[in-house]
Amino acid sequence: MSGPTEELFRRDAYVLTCDAHVIAHAADPVGLILDRTVCYPQGGGQPGDTGTLTLADGSTLALADTRYGADGAIVHILAPETPLPPVGTALGVAIDWARRHRIMRMHTCLHLISRLTDGKITGASVGDGKGRIDLDLPGTPPDREALDARLAELIAADPPVRVRWISDEELDATPDLIRTLTVRPPRGSGQVRLVEIEGIDVQPCGGTHVRSLGEIAPVRLGKIESKGRQNRRINVILDDA
């Protein structure tokens, strides 16, 4: 919990619902700040969660987005023209699980691609059904068919994906864990969150991921594009999205 909201999604991305209370209204963007949430806020190339908020009388409010506010608090953004429930309101929070799971599959897949190419990440977009990763890869772009086959092989092997934490000092001692070219993981809380694909990859990441690679399928690579002298963009598609 880095702000006023307990971030349930950080330790378990499969918690789909929770009970919460409104503790404040946010102005930028306009929305609700809750004491706890299962909703991931937009960041690190991953979009924010959508879903529903259920009030004590059984009525529901559409959750249109989840983002960080200007002060770093997690803001739950309601559908346009929806009045904000007062501070102190008790409500149930539920994410759109089908959408979230597609995003989790894509996010983990992009981690896997970054390791298979061994390129430093220069950018990424984790979309619902489609995504891309930009990598610093000088020379000839990767062969799409060969990369697609290796990706399918590792997904079929279905190794587990786990979250663990290390200290800032441990990260300093193992700088190769950082897969991004310029962006560095947040520091200052005393610990850094790692996402580990067993036997394949470990890197700092605050996003949500599947429990094992087999959940990613069915997936395939789209175009591999050159975006500059060394920057290669690899597009990814979930075939069941």
N, C-alpha and C positions, 0 to 999 in steps of 0.2 A: 504494500500500500504506500505509494509515493505521494499521494495527495489526500484530499478529504474522503475519497471513495476507495473502498476495499475492492481490489481488482481480482475477482474470482477467476477470470479467464487466464491469468498469468500462470497459474499452477495446474489448471485442468481445463483444457479447451472443450471438454465434453460436458461441462456443466451448462445446461441449456436454460435453466430458469433460476430465479432467486426472489426472495421477498426483500423489499427495500423501503426506505422512507426518503421523501424529498427533503433535502437539507438546505437547498438554496436555489435561486433562479439565476441563470447566467444571461448576460446581455450581449456577449460577443463570442460565439453565436448565441442566439436566443434559444434557451432550452432549460432542462432540469439537471441539477446536480444531485446525485443520490448518495446515500451512505455506503452502498455496495452495488456491484453490477456484474453481470455476465457479458456485457457488451464491449467489444473491442473498439477503441477509438481509432479513426483513420491515422495511419502513420507507417513509415518504413515501406512504402509502396503498397500496403494493404488497405483496402477500403474499410470504413467503419461499418459496424453491424446495424441492421434494421430488425424490426420485430414488432412487439406489442407490449403495452403497459396496461395492466388490468387493475381497476380500482376496486374498493371494498364492495361496491354495489354490483359488481360483475360487468360493468361497462368497460370497454377497451379503448385505448388511444393508440393510434398508429405511430410507431417509432420510425422516422424517416431516415435518420442518420445518427452516428455517434462520432463526436470529434473532440479534440482538445480545445478548451477555451483559451482566451488571451492570457489567463493566469496559470495555465497548465492543468486546470481541473477538467475532468471528463464531463462533457456536456451531451445530454440525450436530447436530440432535436425532434420535435413532434411534426406531424404533417402540417402544412400551411394553414393558418387561421384557427388552429386548435388552442383554446385557452390553456394556460399552464395551471396544473393543480397547485394549491397553496403549499407553502412550506409546512412540513409535518405530515403530509398525506402519506398513508401507507399504500403500497401498490406491489403488484407482482410484475416481474420483468421476464420476458421470454424473447429469445432471439429467433430470427428466421433461420432455422437449422439447415434446411436444404441449401440455402444460399451460402451460409457460413461454411458448411462442409465442402462445397465446391471450392471456395476460396482457400480453405486449409489444404486441400489436395493440390491446388495450383502452387501455393506458397512452398510447400515441401518439395514439389517437383522442381521449382526454380533453384532451391538449395542443391538438389541432386545434380542439376545441369551445371551449376557453377563448379562443382567438384569434378565432374566428368571432363570438363574443358580445362580445368585448372587455371582459369582466368580470373583476375580480380574484377569484382562487380562494380560497374560504373553507374548503374541505374536499374530499376525494375518496376514493373507494374503488375500487381497481383489482381487480375480481374475475375469476374464471375463467369467462368467458362473459357475465357481467353486470357493470356498473360504474355509477358515478355521479360527477358533479362538481357541487359547490355553488359558486355564483358570486354575487358582490355585484352585483346588477342592479336598481337602483331602477326604478320605473315598471312598465309592462306587461310581463309575461313574454314571452320570445321566441316567435314563431310556430313551432310544431313542424314543420309541413310545409315551410315555407320554409327552416328551419335544416337539416332532413333532406336537402332537395334540394341545398343548398350543400355540405353534408358529402359527399354522394355525388359531386358534381362534382369536388371537390378530390381525393378518393380516386382517382377514375378518371383524373385527370391524372397521378398517380403520381410526384410530386416526391420526390427523395431526402431521407433523414433522416440527419443526421450528428452525431457527438459531437466537441466541441472544448473546449479549456480556455482560461480567461483568468485573469489575476492578480486578487487581492483589490482592488488599486488600479483595475484596469480595470472591475471591477464597480461600485466606488464612483463611477466617472465615468459609468456608464450605468445608473442605478437603475431605469429603465423596463424593464430585462430581467426584473426580479422580478415575476412574475405573481401571487404569493400575497399576500393582504391583510395577514396578520399573521406568518406563518412566514417566516423568513429562511434562505437556504442556509447550510450549515456554513462557518465561517471558521476561519482559523488555520493551514491547511496550505500557504498561499501560492498556491493555485490553486483555481478554481471550475469545475466541470464544466457545460458547456452542452449542451443538445439543440436542434438546429436543423432545422426543416422548411424546406427551401430556398425562399426567397421568401415565406414565410408567417409563420413564428414562430421565435423564439429565446428560451429561458428556462433558468435553472439547474435541473438535475435530476440526481439520482444513480441513477435507475432504468434499467431495460432497455427498449429500443425497437426497432421494426422498421427495416429499411434503407430502405424507401420506403413511401409511403402506400398504394400498391396492395395491399400485404399485409394491410391492415386488413379489407377486404371479405370476406364480406358482413356488413354492420353496419347497424343502424337505431336511431333514437331511440325510447325509451319515453316515459313521462310526463314532463312538465315541471311541477314542483310548486313552490308557494310555501312557503318555510320561514321565515316572518318577513316584515317589511315590505320588505326589499330582497334577501333571500336566496332564490335560485332553485336548485332541484335538477333537473338534467337526467340522466335515466336512459338507459343505453345497453345494447344487446343485440347480441351476436354471433350471427347466425342459424345458424351451423354448429356451435355449441358443444354 
